[in-house]
């Protein structure tokens, strides 16, 4: 598959970012054993020169490698390979992806049901306003911030402070996961549609539809995550780049 072409979890083709192309190249090099476990990757300056990308793009790719558990960054020393894959369970902040999804299923699905029955006009106004902004937003960082606020607002609409406290606890991990899925899975537009289905269920005060909508949302999150981290054919080196 050409590095400029990927598919979303729904099978739709999309263009990949420069960061994803760099990540694919580095991940492939690690999985092929070109960089052995314990070995230090070339410096950022060297990788930028070799791959002809900017430092911000490279750093995003290096962060993704670390999230996948393939590398570790040591302050003042550089980035070292700690695994050659396959990636099984990425880590987002303090929590693994599997732990995060397990908790979200047990918390956010019933929360959506309670929110549908207890939401106030103010809750609906806030959620609708957030949704409109998210649908118009093109910057990933800004979108991710609104995404976590969206889920917090649903918890608030359930009118149980414990639910909101739980979502607050995993807020950083949710943001990291959201950014990861958007950068590597092209999730933003699909997430917006899923969020709209949730809001519509809350407007209708249908606890069944709200729970079904958030369950569908979480299933699609898991599907996209799996498509990113599952064992895959090692891609060829980046075209037009210098080889090691």
C-alpha positions as CSV (number, residue, x, y, z in Angstrom):
1,X,0.0,0.0,0.0
2,X,1.3,3.4,-0.9
3,X,2.1,5.5,2.2
4,X,-0.2,8.3,1.0
5,X,-3.2,6.0,1.0
6,X,-4.9,4.5,4.1
7,X,-8.4,3.4,5.0
8,X,-10.6,4.4,7.9
9,X,-12.3,1.8,10.1
10,X,-15.3,2.2,7.7
11,X,-13.1,1.2,4.7
12,X,-13.1,4.7,3.2
13,X,-9.7,5.8,1.6
14,X,-8.0,8.8,3.0
15,X,-4.8,10.7,2.7
16,X,-2.3,10.2,5.4
17,X,-0.4,13.0,7.2
18,X,3.3,13.5,7.1
19,X,3.4,12.4,10.7
20,X,1.7,9.1,9.8
21,X,4.1,8.5,6.9
22,X,7.1,9.0,9.3
23,X,5.5,6.8,11.9
24,X,4.9,4.0,9.4
25,X,8.5,4.2,8.2
26,X,10.0,4.1,11.7
27,X,7.6,1.5,13.0
28,X,8.4,-0.7,10.0
29,X,12.1,-0.2,10.5
30,X,11.8,-1.3,14.2
31,X,9.6,-4.3,13.4
32,X,12.1,-5.4,10.7
33,X,14.9,-5.3,13.2
34,X,16.8,-2.4,11.5
35,X,16.8,-0.8,15.0
36,X,17.3,-3.5,17.6
37,X,15.9,-3.6,21.1
38,X,18.0,-1.4,23.3
39,X,19.4,0.6,20.4
40,X,19.1,4.3,20.3
41,X,17.3,5.9,17.3
42,X,19.3,8.5,15.4
43,X,19.0,12.1,16.7
44,X,16.0,14.2,15.9
45,X,18.2,16.4,13.7
46,X,19.5,13.4,11.8
47,X,16.0,11.9,11.3
48,X,14.6,15.2,10.1
49,X,17.4,15.5,7.6
50,X,17.1,11.8,6.5
51,X,13.3,11.8,6.2
52,X,13.0,15.5,5.0
53,X,10.4,16.4,7.6
54,X,10.1,19.2,10.2
55,X,10.9,18.6,13.8
56,X,7.3,19.0,15.0
57,X,6.2,16.3,12.6
58,X,9.0,14.0,13.7
59,X,8.2,14.6,17.4
60,X,4.6,13.6,16.9
61,X,5.7,10.4,15.3
62,X,8.1,9.7,18.1
63,X,5.3,10.2,20.7
64,X,3.1,7.8,18.8
65,X,5.9,5.2,18.8
66,X,6.1,5.6,22.6
67,X,2.3,5.3,23.0
68,X,2.5,2.0,21.1
69,X,5.1,0.8,23.5
70,X,7.9,0.4,20.9
71,X,10.2,3.1,22.3
72,X,11.0,5.1,25.4
73,X,12.3,8.6,25.6
74,X,15.0,9.3,28.1
75,X,15.6,12.9,28.9
76,X,19.0,14.1,27.6
77,X,19.8,10.8,26.1
78,X,17.4,10.3,23.2
79,X,14.8,7.7,22.1
80,X,15.5,4.0,22.6
81,X,13.8,0.9,21.2
82,X,12.2,-1.3,23.9
83,X,10.1,-3.6,21.7
84,X,9.9,-4.7,18.1
85,X,6.1,-5.4,18.3
86,X,3.6,-6.4,17.5
87,X,1.8,-3.7,19.4
88,X,-1.0,-5.1,21.6
89,X,-2.1,-2.4,24.1
90,X,-1.1,1.2,23.7
91,X,-0.8,3.4,26.7
92,X,-2.5,6.8,27.0
93,X,-1.0,8.7,30.0
94,X,-1.5,6.6,33.1
95,X,-3.9,4.0,31.5
96,X,-3.7,1.3,28.9
97,X,-6.2,1.4,26.0
98,X,-7.9,-1.8,27.1
99,X,-8.4,-0.6,30.7
100,X,-9.7,2.7,29.4
101,X,-12.2,1.1,27.0
102,X,-13.4,-1.3,29.7
103,X,-14.1,1.5,32.1
104,X,-15.7,3.6,29.5
105,X,-18.2,0.8,28.6
106,X,-19.2,0.4,32.2
107,X,-19.5,4.1,32.9
108,X,-20.4,6.1,29.8
109,X,-23.1,3.8,28.5
110,X,-25.3,4.0,31.7
111,X,-24.3,7.7,32.1
112,X,-25.8,8.5,28.6
113,X,-29.0,6.8,29.7
114,X,-29.3,8.9,32.9
115,X,-28.4,12.0,31.0
116,X,-31.2,11.4,28.5
117,X,-33.7,11.4,31.4
118,X,-32.2,14.1,33.5
119,X,-30.7,16.6,31.1
120,X,-31.7,20.3,31.4
121,X,-32.2,22.8,28.6
122,X,-28.9,24.3,29.5
123,X,-27.2,20.9,29.1
124,X,-28.7,20.6,25.6
125,X,-27.6,24.1,24.7
126,X,-24.0,23.4,25.8
127,X,-23.8,20.1,24.0
128,X,-25.4,21.5,20.8
129,X,-23.0,24.4,20.8
130,X,-20.0,22.1,21.3
131,X,-21.2,19.8,18.5
132,X,-21.5,22.7,16.1
133,X,-18.0,24.0,16.9
134,X,-16.5,20.5,16.6
135,X,-18.1,20.0,13.2
136,X,-16.5,23.2,12.0
137,X,-13.1,22.7,13.7
138,X,-10.1,21.6,11.6
139,X,-7.4,21.9,14.2
140,X,-6.8,18.5,15.9
141,X,-5.7,20.0,19.2
142,X,-8.7,22.3,19.5
143,X,-11.1,19.5,18.4
144,X,-9.6,17.1,21.0
145,X,-10.2,19.6,23.8
146,X,-13.8,20.0,22.8
147,X,-14.2,16.2,22.5
148,X,-13.2,15.6,26.1
149,X,-15.5,18.5,27.2
150,X,-18.3,16.9,25.3
151,X,-18.0,13.7,27.3
152,X,-17.7,15.6,30.5
153,X,-20.9,17.6,29.7
154,X,-22.8,14.3,29.2
155,X,-21.6,13.1,32.6
156,X,-22.7,16.4,34.1
157,X,-26.1,16.1,32.5
158,X,-26.6,12.8,34.4
159,X,-26.7,14.9,37.6
160,X,-24.4,12.6,39.6
161,X,-21.1,14.2,40.6
162,X,-19.5,10.8,40.9
163,X,-19.9,10.1,37.2
164,X,-18.3,13.5,36.4
165,X,-15.4,12.8,38.8
166,X,-14.7,9.5,37.0
167,X,-14.6,11.2,33.6
168,X,-12.4,13.9,35.1
169,X,-10.0,11.3,36.3
170,X,-9.5,9.8,32.8
171,X,-9.8,13.1,31.0
172,X,-6.1,13.3,30.1
173,X,-6.1,9.7,28.8
174,X,-9.2,10.4,26.8
175,X,-7.5,13.4,25.2
176,X,-4.4,11.4,24.3
177,X,-6.4,8.6,22.9
178,X,-8.6,11.0,20.9
179,X,-5.6,12.7,19.4
180,X,-4.0,9.3,18.6
181,X,-7.1,8.1,16.8
182,X,-7.6,11.3,14.9
183,X,-4.0,11.5,13.7
184,X,-3.7,7.8,12.7
185,X,-7.3,6.7,12.1
186,X,-9.0,9.6,10.5
187,X,-11.8,9.5,13.1
188,X,-12.9,13.2,13.3
189,X,-15.8,13.3,10.9
190,X,-17.1,9.9,12.0
191,X,-16.9,11.0,15.6
192,X,-18.8,14.1,14.8
193,X,-21.6,12.0,13.3
194,X,-21.6,9.6,16.4
195,X,-21.7,12.6,18.7
196,X,-24.7,14.1,16.8
197,X,-26.6,10.8,17.3
198,X,-25.9,11.0,21.0
199,X,-27.2,14.5,21.3
200,X,-30.3,13.7,19.3
201,X,-31.1,10.9,21.6
202,X,-30.7,13.2,24.6
203,X,-33.0,15.8,23.0
204,X,-35.6,13.0,22.5
205,X,-35.1,12.0,26.1
206,X,-34.6,8.4,24.9
207,X,-32.4,6.6,27.4
208,X,-32.4,3.5,25.2
209,X,-31.2,5.4,22.1
210,X,-28.7,7.4,24.1
211,X,-27.1,4.2,25.5
212,X,-27.2,2.6,22.1
213,X,-25.5,5.6,20.5
214,X,-22.7,5.8,23.0
215,X,-22.2,2.0,22.8
216,X,-21.8,2.3,19.0
217,X,-19.4,5.2,19.5
218,X,-17.2,3.1,21.8
219,X,-17.3,0.1,19.5
220,X,-16.0,2.3,16.6
221,X,-13.3,3.7,18.8
222,X,-12.2,0.2,19.6
223,X,-12.3,-0.9,15.9
224,X,-10.2,2.1,14.8
225,X,-7.7,1.5,17.6
226,X,-7.4,-2.2,16.6
227,X,-6.9,-1.3,13.0
228,X,-4.0,1.0,13.9
229,X,-2.1,-1.3,16.3
230,X,-2.8,-4.8,15.0
231,X,0.0,-6.8,13.4
232,X,0.3,-5.7,9.8
233,X,2.5,-6.2,6.8
234,X,5.7,-4.2,7.1
235,X,5.5,-1.2,4.7
236,X,8.5,-0.5,2.4
237,X,10.8,2.4,3.2
238,X,9.6,5.9,2.5
239,X,10.0,6.6,-1.2
240,X,12.7,9.1,-2.1
241,X,14.3,9.0,1.4
242,X,17.8,8.0,2.2
243,X,18.2,4.5,3.6
244,X,20.1,3.6,6.7
